[in-house]
């Protein structure tokens, strides 16, 4: 029987499969369908230092090859997360990755400091920092689009964090490798990629935008080849581990990500139409390794060069 265990930034995971932030809540709703004990980790929805209402509706649209969303990182804030969601996740034999969001450096650091406190820190295994958030102090430009900004926010978070820090990279940049290198220079313990690709849909009958926000983030199978390419490029540019994501629906998609260089893989949009997608990927990955007579999943990480 093949081993599915991986080590990511010093943390041992029973398998490399987790959930993409924003597609699985904090696991509570999906636990009715999915045995969370079978997952390597649950990656939570973005957590801010205060409740965010999100964007006006409509904010989700189906498109060819996936979906657009402009949810706006709606979340109840860190206090509710610690009171309600973290205790729930402790019931399961799975690791917890908390996705952190903010509109300013201070907002990020408020969440990171709260998760570093003694009553909470042992409940959280990794921090995933969403640097696709708009930086209000820079006129709304995303934190993750400027290498210098990425390095600075990474350094600031690393000074306060007690858990390993994974920077979540935006694909909406000229060079994903420059951004990854900046995160590594700032002290990141890992990177995750890709976040959604900015897109737009127009209703030709109403001659108006489908989303109230006009634009949204595209995810789903249509972005998968782009994500695989970016994971491969980053894997060959930095020495820190990668969580790969973007259009992962099946075990085959996850294996492709790992062959390109990802140590772990997140399943996202597929959860919306197949709540069993994550555990099906875990089972399919194990079956693949056994079929190929590969005794350890680590042997496929970055195997294609």
Residue, then its C-alpha position, 0 to 999 in steps of 0.5 A: x500500500x502506497x504512503x500518502x504522507x507528505x511534509x509541508x513546511x515542517x508539518x506532517x500531513x496524512x495525505x496531500x489533499x486539502x480544500x481551496x479557501x472559499x469553496x468549503x466554508x470551514x468544513x461544517x456544512x460539508x461534513x454532512x457529505x465528506x468524512x473530514x478525517x480523510x483529508x490531509x487538511x481543511x483550508x478555511x474560508x478567508x478570515x479577517x480581523x472584523x466581519x466583512x459583508x462582501x460585495x453586492x449581488x449578483x456575485x456568482x456566474x457560470x461561464x464556459x469551463x468554470x465560474x466567476x465569483x465576486x463574493x468579496x471575501x464575506x466572512x464573520x471575522x476572527x472572533x466568530x471563527x475562533x469561537x465557532x469554527x476552530x473548535x468544530x475542526x478539532x473534532x477531526x483527525x485532519x490538519x487546519x490551514x487558516x486563510x487570512x485576508x485583510x485590506x491593510x498590513x495592520x488587518x492581516x497582522x491583527x488576525x495573525x497575532x490572534x492566531x498566535x495566542x496560547x488559547x488558539x495557536x495549537x489548533x492551527x497548523x498553517x497560515x495561508x495569506x491571501x495577498x490578492x486582497x486590495x491594499x486600501x493604502x495603495x489605492x486598491x492595488x492588490x498586495x500580490x501584484x508587486x514583488x516589493x510589496x509581497x516581500x514586505x507583507x511577508x516579512x511583517x507577517x513572519x515576524x508575528x506568526x507562530x505557524x508556518x506561513x504560506x503566501x497565496x499568489x495571484x496569477x494576475x501578474x506579468x511574472x509569477x516567478x518574480x512574485x514567488x521569489x519575493x515571497x521566498x525572500x520575505x521568509x515565506x515557508x511555502x506558497x500556494x497558487x493559483x488564485x482566481x484569474x480576473x474575468x468578466x461576463x456580459x448579458x447580451x440580452x440585457x446588455x449589462x454586466x452579469x456580476x454587480x461588481x462587473x468583474x470576478x475571479x474565474x475558477x474551475x477546469x478552464x484555468x487548470x492548464x494555466x495553473x499547472x504551468x505556473x506551478x511548474x515555473x514556480x517549482x523551478x524558481x524557488x526552494x520552498x514547497x507549493x500548494x497547487x490549485x486551479x481547476x482540480x476536479x479529479x485525481x488525475x488533475x491533482x497528480x498533474x499538479x504534483x508532477x509539476x512540482x506541488x507538494x500539496x493540492x487544493x480542490x476548489x470549485x469542484x466542491x460546489x457541484x460534487x461535494x465528494x470531490x475531495x475524498x474522491x481525489x484522495x482515493x484516486x491518488x492512492x489507486x494511481x500510486x498502487x497501479x504504478x507500483x509507486x510506494x510513496x507519493x513523495x516520489x511523484x513531486x516534481x517528477x516531470x522536469 
